[in-house]
């Protein structure tokens, strides 16, 4: 819900999420390699699952970054009316 007082200079955390994902990717590959070479199959499997999750997250982040900015209402658009609770307009049970 839009409150009307969002900062006009807000930035998306996608770039930070991309770098953290790349950091996680490096550690997951390192862990998978190290545990495979030392014969720790359980830990290698856990690092493999983590590697898949990181790759999916990176794919989502890159997809969102390529979509670019979307329409954001300007300062002339009033905020949405807040939810007033049960028995009031806009409340659904």
PyMOL commands that set and color helices and strands:
alter all, ss='L'
color gray80, all
select helices_A, chain A and resi 14-37+41-67
alter helices_A, ss='H'
color red, helices_A
deselect
rebuild
show_as cartoon
